[in-house]
Amino acid sequence: MNGTTNQPTVPRTWLITGATSGIGRELTLQALENGDAVSAIARDTAPLEDLVEAHGDRLLLVRADVRDEQSVRTAVERTLTRFGRIDVVANNAGYGLFGAVEEASDAQARAVFDTNVFGVLNVLRATLPVLRSQRSGHVLQGSSVYGQSAHPGVGLLAATKYAVEGLSDALAAEVAPLGIKVTLVQPGMTATPFLSNLDVAAGLDDYDPTVREVQKGIGELPPSAFSAAARIAEGIRTAVDSPNPPLRLALGTAGATGMRTALEARIADLDGWNRVTDAVDR
Ligand SMILES: NC(=O)c1ccc[n+]([C@@H]2O[C@H](COP(=O)([O-])OP(=O)(O)OC[C@H]3O[C@@H](n4cnc5c(N)ncnc54)[C@H](OP(=O)(O)O)[C@@H]3O)[C@@H](O)[C@H]2O)c1
């Protein structure tokens, strides 16, 4: 690693949250296999210990909960002590809450924001000073097809991902002059433990024809409806390797189609109601 120049280094140093499982574990594996160094952040690092045997000092396991700002700051300090710099921050940790907007309890709604939004902010506040001082770095923000679209049952999950998208639009413009890139990672359905880690709200009968029907439909999806986490990680690495990475990276055709439909509906509202819109100016 080469200290604090503003040139991205190859091999790179990654800081990856949610590295124990699914997309985060695949990203960790592929970065290591590519010769990069990884600081793998997890609440319990035991599931990653097998990788230390294979990759030695290029893998640092750090125990931290993204909801706990101090533990994240300590994780970043340990990363710098080991590797001296951070080139890629993968803000990947997160989980889903399923249920109608009305069904989710206050505690469930706040908890999912605590990890998926305030966790992301904790990681940003701890890592951006490092990236700013380097005048380089790439922040990967864990979004989703639900960062741009939503259907019954995913209102609270989508609310967290829309929040990450909104703050990232501003963040990208704020840090671009400082040499830092931002990419929102938007996977569609991916074969990971995500569905088994879902928090599910208690049901109200009135939402059976919408929310429970969607839930049933997701439960009946064939394995072919889910992208492999390894493919998602490959897509992310392609963006990280690019000199011009996108602000938004859709990963998976079905998710991209869903987002396109949602965007077209927004354009249709803008166009269909433009007389009312413009009348306000007169
Ligand atoms: N799978 C999909 O279909 C899909 C689609 C779109 C977007 N995504 C997004 O992709 C990201 C990764 O999800 P995945 O599919 O790989 O699911 P996953 O296999 O369940 O992995 C989630 C990871 O997040 C970690 N995590 C959760 N809460 C945490 C906390 N408070 N502090 C630290 N780590 C925490 C988990 O660690 P523990 O082992 O400690 O629980 C786990 O390593 C998420 O942001 C998710 O929203 C997934």
Ligand as a Chemical Component Dictionary entry (heavy atoms), coordinates in Angstrom:
data_LIG
# 
_chem_comp.id                   LIG 
_chem_comp.type                 NON-POLYMER 
_chem_comp.pdbx_formal_charge   0 
_chem_comp.three_letter_code    LIG 
# 
loop_
_chem_comp_atom.comp_id 
_chem_comp_atom.atom_id 
_chem_comp_atom.alt_atom_id 
_chem_comp_atom.type_symbol 
_chem_comp_atom.charge 
_chem_comp_atom.model_Cartn_x 
_chem_comp_atom.model_Cartn_y 
_chem_comp_atom.model_Cartn_z 
_chem_comp_atom.pdbx_ordinal 
LIG N1  N1  N 0  -30.610 -10.868 -1.403 1  
LIG C1  C1  C 0  -31.351 -10.023 -2.101 2  
LIG O1  O1  O 0  -32.315 -10.423 -2.790 3  
LIG C2  C2  C 0  -31.013 -8.552  -2.102 4  
LIG C3  C3  C 0  -31.605 -7.749  -3.094 5  
LIG C4  C4  C 0  -31.312 -6.395  -3.108 6  
LIG C5  C5  C 0  -30.477 -5.839  -2.168 7  
LIG N2  N2  N 1  -29.923 -6.638  -1.207 8  
LIG C6  C6  C 0  -29.057 -5.971  -0.209 9  
LIG O2  O2  O 0  -27.780 -6.568  -0.209 10 
LIG C7  C7  C 0  -27.178 -6.401  1.083  11 
LIG C8  C8  C 0  -26.625 -7.739  1.530  12 
LIG O3  O3  O 0  -27.701 -8.646  1.695  13 
LIG P1  P1  P 0  -27.575 -10.215 1.400  14 
LIG O4  O4  O 0  -28.587 -10.541 0.389  15 
LIG O5  O5  O -1 -26.170 -10.581 1.182  16 
LIG O6  O6  O 0  -28.160 -10.767 2.790  17 
LIG P2  P2  P 0  -27.501 -11.621 3.984  18 
LIG O7  O7  O 0  -26.868 -12.839 3.416  19 
LIG O8  O8  O 0  -28.577 -11.750 4.993  20 
LIG O9  O9  O 0  -26.320 -10.686 4.520  21 
LIG C9  C9  C 0  -26.546 -9.534  5.288  22 
LIG C10 C10 C 0  -25.271 -9.176  6.014  23 
LIG O10 O10 O 0  -25.514 -7.961  6.760  24 
LIG C11 C11 C 0  -25.018 -8.154  8.062  25 
LIG N3  N3  N 0  -25.669 -7.322  9.062  26 
LIG C12 C12 C 0  -26.998 -7.196  9.300  27 
LIG N4  N4  N 0  -27.198 -6.338  10.317 28 
LIG C13 C13 C 0  -25.968 -5.907  10.706 29 
LIG C14 C14 C 0  -25.494 -5.012  11.704 30 
LIG N5  N5  N 0  -26.335 -4.356  12.524 31 
LIG N6  N6  N 0  -24.153 -4.812  11.841 32 
LIG C15 C15 C 0  -23.282 -5.454  11.033 33 
LIG N7  N7  N 0  -23.665 -6.335  10.066 34 
LIG C16 C16 C 0  -24.989 -6.543  9.930  35 
LIG C17 C17 C 0  -25.225 -9.624  8.350  36 
LIG O11 O11 O 0  -24.365 -10.011 9.392  37 
LIG P3  P3  P 0  -24.791 -10.982 10.610 38 
LIG O12 O12 O 0  -24.181 -12.288 10.196 39 
LIG O13 O13 O 0  -24.130 -10.349 11.781 40 
LIG O14 O14 O 0  -26.295 -10.957 10.686 41 
LIG C18 C18 C 0  -24.830 -10.228 7.010  42 
LIG O15 O15 O 0  -23.435 -10.389 6.915  43 
LIG C19 C19 C 0  -28.277 -5.840  1.993  44 
LIG O16 O16 O 0  -28.076 -4.445  2.165  45 
LIG C20 C20 C 0  -29.554 -6.096  1.222  46 
LIG O17 O17 O 0  -30.562 -5.145  1.513  47 
LIG C21 C21 C 0  -30.172 -7.970  -1.160 48 
# 
loop_
_chem_comp_bond.comp_id 
_chem_comp_bond.atom_id_1 
_chem_comp_bond.atom_id_2 
_chem_comp_bond.value_order 
_chem_comp_bond.pdbx_ordinal 
LIG N1  C1  SING 1  
LIG C1  O1  DOUB 2  
LIG C1  C2  SING 3  
LIG C2  C3  SING 4  
LIG C2  C21 DOUB 5  
LIG C3  C4  DOUB 6  
LIG C4  C5  SING 7  
LIG C5  N2  DOUB 8  
LIG N2  C6  SING 9  
LIG N2  C21 SING 10 
LIG C6  O2  SING 11 
LIG C6  C20 SING 12 
LIG O2  C7  SING 13 
LIG C7  C8  SING 14 
LIG C7  C19 SING 15 
LIG C8  O3  SING 16 
LIG O3  P1  SING 17 
LIG P1  O4  DOUB 18 
LIG P1  O5  SING 19 
LIG P1  O6  SING 20 
LIG O6  P2  SING 21 
LIG P2  O7  DOUB 22 
LIG P2  O8  SING 23 
LIG P2  O9  SING 24 
LIG O9  C9  SING 25 
LIG C9  C10 SING 26 
LIG C10 O10 SING 27 
LIG C10 C18 SING 28 
LIG O10 C11 SING 29 
LIG C11 N3  SING 30 
LIG C11 C17 SING 31 
LIG N3  C12 SING 32 
LIG N3  C16 SING 33 
LIG C12 N4  DOUB 34 
LIG N4  C13 SING 35 
LIG C13 C14 SING 36 
LIG C13 C16 DOUB 37 
LIG C14 N5  SING 38 
LIG C14 N6  DOUB 39 
LIG N6  C15 SING 40 
LIG C15 N7  DOUB 41 
LIG N7  C16 SING 42 
LIG C17 O11 SING 43 
LIG C17 C18 SING 44 
LIG O11 P3  SING 45 
LIG P3  O12 DOUB 46 
LIG P3  O13 SING 47 
LIG P3  O14 SING 48 
LIG C18 O15 SING 49 
LIG C19 O16 SING 50 
LIG C19 C20 SING 51 
LIG C20 O17 SING 52 
# 
